[in-house]
């Protein structure tokens, strides 16, 4: 797909800087240390080299419409934290159906999504997101650079070391990489029903190792890498 240029006439509004994400200056030489830091922010089950299971990574496309309806969005506080960096051009890695991209687009950012699944990409495009289809590792940036690279609910599908190195090469000076996931926080009645049916409560450590996609508050993951 030919590389398209993004206009820089959309300036995102500056908001109060929050501490929802750890951040600090890093040089490109520090990128090898960032990958383990981001990996530690994942749920336990997401650390098990999931990026190597491409069939599983692409399995969501068959239910893309249902995925878009069921997958929770992200809280305003998270977007506020990202907007505190005043990004203009944003790259969304593994954008899926565009859940995070839409929120950043609404804030005035110029957003490009990278998504390997055509069905997921099609839904993102239907919401006004520009999407190029590829995995992040093989995607060709065509000389484009970004102020902010994000990955919502998707960084575990990216080779952590290659991903961090590539992200660092695509960021403007003082640019940032931010990754985040939703973590389910079911209310008390569903928790009791789950224990009766399975013997495991969603609050139990064993259950926390499963892929939790229930609606709940999104907790920003540690790991904003800045150039």
C-alpha positions in Angstrom: 0.0 0.0 0.0 1.6 3.4 -1.0 2.6 5.5 1.9 0.3 8.5 2.5 1.2 11.7 4.1 -0.7 13.1 7.0 -1.5 16.8 7.3 -0.1 18.5 10.4 -2.9 21.1 10.6 -4.7 19.4 13.5 -3.2 20.5 16.7 -4.4 18.6 19.8 -5.4 20.8 22.7 -3.0 20.9 25.7 -4.5 19.4 28.8 -3.3 19.2 32.4 -0.5 16.6 32.7 -1.6 13.6 34.7 0.4 10.8 36.4 -1.7 8.0 35.0 1.4 6.8 33.1 5.0 6.6 34.1 7.1 8.6 31.8 10.6 10.1 31.6 13.3 10.8 29.0 14.9 7.8 27.4 17.4 7.6 24.6 17.3 5.0 21.8 20.0 3.2 23.6 17.6 2.5 26.4 15.0 0.7 24.3 16.3 -2.8 25.2 15.3 -2.0 28.8 11.9 -0.8 27.9 10.5 -4.1 26.4 10.7 -6.0 29.8 9.1 -3.0 31.5 6.1 -3.1 29.2 6.0 -6.9 29.5 5.7 -6.6 33.2 2.7 -4.3 32.8 0.8 -7.1 31.0 -1.5 -9.6 32.6 0.3 -12.9 33.4 -1.2 -14.8 30.6 -0.2 -12.1 28.1 3.5 -12.6 28.7 3.6 -16.0 27.2 4.9 -15.0 23.7 1.4 -14.6 22.4 2.8 -12.6 19.5 4.0 -15.9 18.0 0.5 -17.3 17.7 -0.6 -15.5 14.5 -3.7 -17.7 14.0 -5.0 -16.6 17.4 -4.0 -13.0 16.8 -6.1 -13.0 13.6 -9.0 -14.9 15.0 -11.0 -11.8 16.0 -11.7 -10.9 12.3 -14.4 -13.6 12.0 -16.4 -11.8 14.7 -15.3 -8.3 14.0 -18.7 -6.7 14.4 -19.4 -8.5 17.7 -15.9 -7.6 18.9 -16.6 -3.9 18.2 -19.9 -4.0 20.1 -18.6 -6.0 23.1 -15.0 -4.6 23.6 -15.1 -1.8 26.1 -13.7 1.6 25.2 -11.2 3.5 27.3 -11.9 6.1 30.1 -11.4 9.8 29.5 -8.7 10.0 32.1 -6.5 7.7 30.0 -7.0 9.9 26.9 -6.3 13.0 29.0 -3.0 11.5 30.1 -2.0 10.8 26.5 -3.1 14.2 25.4 -1.0 15.8 28.0 1.9 15.2 25.6 0.2 17.4 23.1 0.5 15.0 20.2 -0.4 16.0 16.6 0.4 12.8 14.6 -0.5 9.5 16.3 0.1 5.9 15.2 -2.2 3.2 16.7 -0.6 -0.2 16.6 -3.0 -3.1 16.3 -5.9 -0.6 16.1 -8.5 -3.3 15.7 -11.9 -1.7 15.1 -10.5 1.7 16.1 -11.6 1.9 19.8 -8.6 4.0 20.9 -8.1 5.7 17.5 -11.7 7.2 17.6 -11.1 8.8 21.0 -7.8 10.4 19.8 -9.3 11.5 16.6 -12.1 13.2 18.5 -9.4 15.1 20.4 -8.0 16.6 17.2 -5.2 14.2 16.5 -4.2 13.0 13.1 -4.4 9.2 13.5 -3.2 6.3 11.4 -4.0 2.8 12.4 -2.0 -0.3 11.6 -4.0 -3.5 11.8 -3.3 -7.0 10.2 -6.9 -8.2 10.0 -8.9 -6.8 7.1 -12.3 -7.2 8.8 -11.2 -5.3 11.8 -9.6 -2.7 9.7 -12.8 -2.2 7.7 -14.8 -1.4 10.8 -12.2 1.1 11.9 -12.4 2.8 8.5 -16.1 3.0 8.8 -15.5 5.2 11.8 -13.3 7.5 9.9 -9.9 6.0 10.8 -7.2 5.7 8.1 -5.8 2.2 8.4 -3.0 0.3 6.7 -3.1 -3.5 6.9 0.0 -5.2 8.2 1.6 -6.4 11.4 3.6 -3.6 13.1 6.8 -5.6 12.7 6.6 -5.7 8.8 4.6 -2.4 8.3 6.4 0.1 6.1 6.3 3.6 7.5 7.6 5.2 4.3 9.6 7.9 6.2 6.6 9.0 8.3 7.3 10.1 11.9 4.9 10.4 14.9 4.6 12.3 18.1 2.7 9.5 19.9 2.5 5.8 19.3 -0.2 3.9 21.2 -1.4 0.3 21.4 -4.7 -0.4 23.2 -5.3 -4.0 24.1 -2.9 -5.2 21.5 0.8 -4.9 22.5 0.9 -8.5 23.5 0.5 -9.4 19.8 3.7 -7.5 19.0 7.3 -8.9 19.4 8.2 -6.8 22.4 11.9 -6.2 21.5 11.3 -5.5 17.8 8.3 -3.5 18.6 10.0 -1.1 21.0 13.0 -0.7 18.6 10.7 0.1 15.7 8.6 2.5 17.7 11.7 4.4 18.8 12.7 4.8 15.2 9.3 6.3 14.3 9.1 8.9 17.1 9.9 12.5 16.8 12.3 13.8 19.5 10.3 13.9 22.8 7.7 11.6 21.2 6.1 8.8 23.3 5.1 5.2 23.2 2.0 4.4 25.3 0.5 0.9 25.7 -2.6 0.0 27.8 -5.1 -2.7 28.4 -8.6 -3.0 29.9 -8.8 -5.1 33.1 -12.2 -6.5 34.1 -13.7 -5.4 37.4 -17.0 -7.2 37.7 -19.5 -6.1 40.4 -20.3 -8.3 43.4 -23.4 -10.2 42.0 -21.5 -11.5 38.9 -18.6 -12.4 41.1 -20.8 -14.5 43.3 -22.5 -16.2 40.3 -19.1 -16.9 38.7 -17.9 -18.6 41.9 -21.1 -20.8 42.1 -20.7 -21.9 38.5 -16.9 -22.4 38.2 -15.6 -22.4 41.8 -13.4 -19.4 40.8 -14.1 -15.8 41.5 -13.1 -13.1 39.0 -11.1 -11.6 41.9 -9.1 -14.8 42.4 -5.5 -14.9 41.1 -6.3 -17.9 38.9 -9.1 -16.0 37.1 -7.0 -13.0 36.6 -4.7 -15.0 34.3 -7.5 -15.4 31.8 -8.3 -12.9 29.1 -10.6 -10.5 30.8 -12.7 -8.5 28.4 -15.6 -7.6 30.7 -16.6 -4.0 30.9 -14.5 -2.2 33.5 -12.1 0.6 34.1 -9.0 0.6 31.9 -5.7 1.0 33.8 -2.9 2.6 31.8 0.0 0.3 31.6 3.4 1.3 32.8 5.5 2.3 29.8 5.7 5.5 28.1 9.0 5.5 26.3 10.1 9.0 25.2 12.9 9.9 22.8 
